[in-house]
């Protein structure tokens, strides 16, 4: 009867108080940054306030010698609601902070790789051409309705997991090879719903130094891949092999591409943000 209800309320209050004290101590033992400390202090303030209310409720219950069961339960429910609202707000603030930190880390890593790899920006299909560069390089996609069969064949090859690893496109100068490659690069770079993602690209040209030499190709493609695949980027950044950008192409392939790609294999398997298949 009433005595059982009183025992149940008492046990509930003791349990909640113990949990609150544990959380408060854990928060006090954290070492947050300046921004996080404000969120933690607010959360702690609410928890401590509700813990005081709970202690007062217990003392009142002991003094009364009997349980005003409905009233006590209502007050406990109110304490729970206040705690939950504070928890949700704290979680939202924490999630936002984590998201900001991730973007900050990604941006920092991107800048670091850009500095260390010295990739060719002009060789990237996304580079905005203007003035002399636009006149000399003349990068355009295939005119709609043209080369449809060949483009479809290349797209099917890229998507087929059992296809050959290299698609060899050949022809005389001026027959449109670069235009086809440019069309395919943009197709797989800007498509959001494809299993295949453009991992890297390099459009060669004798007209400019940074698009002319083979020594720029690997490090540019490696940079593009790092932007697309976080596990690969992290292993690459930790490798400390960036001095190889001044060495021969084979050394670059081994140190900057093959070794970090193999070393990041286990991390890539569990990273849902990375594509399972990259096109170069």
Secondary structure, DSSP 4 states (H G I P E B T S, - for coil): -HHHHHHHHHHHHHHHHHHHHHHHHHHHT----HHHHHHHHHHHHHHHHHHHHHHHHHHHHHHHSS--HHHHHHHHHHHHHHHHHHHHHHHHHHHHHHHHHHHHHHHHHHHHHHHHH---STTSTTS---THHHHHH---PPPTTSSHHHHHHHHHHHH-TTS-S-------TTSSHHHHHHHHHHHHHS-SS-SEEE-------TTSGGGT-GGGHHHHHHHHHHHH-HHHHHHHHHH--GGGGGS-HHHHIIIIIIHHHHHTHHHHHH-TTS-SEEE-
